[in-house]
Amino acid sequence: MAAPFPERLDLIFAALADPTRRQLLSMLLEDDMAVSDVAQPFRMSLAAISKHLAVLAAAGLIRQERRGRITWCMLDPEGMRLASVWMQGFGQFDPVDLDAFERFLDNEMREWAQE
C-alpha cells in the first residue's frame, strides 16, 4: 500500500535531496540497469549503493526486479509525476520582477524620508 500523498511527497523530496541518488536516477533515465552496473561508477560499496536504491524505491521513484540472480533497477515515472504535479501548482504565480520591486522600494523610501 502506497503512503498517503503528503507523506509520499516527503519521501520523494528526501530521496531527491541527495546528489548520489539524483545521479542514480539520471543513469536510469538512459536505460534499466543491473545493480552491479549502477554501482560501478561510484566510489562506494555495493551495500551503500543498495541503500541509496532502497531509498529511491521506498519513495516510488524506481522499481527493482529480480531476474535470476541479478536485480534490475528501472525508473518508476509515477513518483516523479506526483512531485511534478505538486510543483506545477506553484506555476500559477507570475515571476517576480526584481527591477520593478526595487523601483517600488526606492519610491517608498523616498516618500518615507520626506514625511
C-alpha positions in Angstrom: 0.0 0.0 0.0 1.4 3.4 -1.0 1.9 6.2 1.5 -0.7 9.0 1.5 0.0 11.9 -0.8 1.8 14.3 1.7 3.9 11.6 3.1 4.8 10.3 -0.3 5.9 13.8 -1.3 8.1 13.9 1.8 9.7 10.6 0.7 10.2 11.8 -2.9 11.8 15.1 -2.0 14.0 13.5 0.7 15.2 11.0 -1.8 15.9 13.7 -4.4 17.9 15.8 -1.8 20.9 13.5 -2.1 23.2 14.1 -5.1 24.2 10.4 -5.4 20.5 9.4 -5.7 19.9 12.1 -8.3 22.9 10.8 -10.3 21.5 7.2 -10.0 18.1 8.5 -11.4 20.0 10.2 -14.3 21.7 6.9 -15.1 18.4 5.0 -15.0 16.9 7.6 -17.3 19.1 6.1 -20.0 18.0 2.5 -19.5 17.2 -0.2 -17.0 20.4 -1.4 -15.2 21.6 -4.2 -13.1 22.5 -3.1 -9.5 26.1 -4.1 -10.1 26.2 -1.8 -13.2 24.6 1.0 -11.4 27.3 0.8 -8.7 30.3 0.7 -11.0 30.9 4.4 -11.5 30.7 5.2 -7.8 33.5 5.1 -5.2 31.4 3.4 -2.6 30.5 -0.1 -1.7 27.7 -2.1 -3.3 26.0 -2.1 0.1 26.0 1.7 0.2 24.6 1.9 -3.4 21.9 -0.7 -2.4 20.9 1.6 0.5 20.5 4.5 -1.9 18.5 2.4 -4.3 16.3 1.3 -1.4 15.5 4.9 -0.6 14.6 5.6 -4.2 12.4 2.5 -4.3 10.7 3.5 -1.0 9.9 6.9 -2.5 8.4 5.2 -5.6 11.0 6.7 -7.9 12.4 3.3 -9.1 11.4 -0.3 -9.1 13.6 -3.3 -8.6 13.0 -6.6 -10.2 14.9 -9.9 -9.7 15.8 -11.7 -12.9 17.5 -14.9 -11.9 20.4 -13.9 -9.8 20.5 -10.3 -10.9 18.5 -7.4 -9.5 17.5 -4.9 -12.2 16.6 -1.3 -11.5 14.2 0.8 -13.6 12.6 4.2 -13.2 9.0 4.4 -12.0 7.7 7.6 -13.6 4.7 7.8 -11.3 6.8 9.0 -8.3 8.3 11.8 -10.3 4.9 12.6 -11.8 3.5 13.2 -8.3 6.3 15.6 -7.5 6.0 17.4 -10.8 2.2 17.9 -10.5 2.7 19.3 -7.0 5.4 21.7 -8.2 3.3 22.8 -11.2 0.8 24.2 -8.7 3.3 26.9 -8.0 3.5 27.9 -11.7 0.3 29.9 -11.2 2.3 32.8 -9.8 3.9 35.4 -12.0 7.7 35.6 -11.8 8.8 38.5 -9.6 10.1 41.5 -11.5 13.0 42.4 -9.2 13.7 45.7 -11.1 10.1 46.8 -10.6 10.2 45.7 -6.9 13.4 47.8 -6.4 11.8 50.8 -8.0 8.8 50.4 -5.7 11.1 50.2 -2.6 13.1 53.2 -3.7 9.9 55.2 -4.2 8.5 54.1 -0.8 11.8 55.0 0.9 11.8 58.5 -0.7 8.2 59.1 0.4 9.0 57.9 3.9 12.1 60.1 4.1 10.0 63.2 3.1 7.5 62.6 5.9 
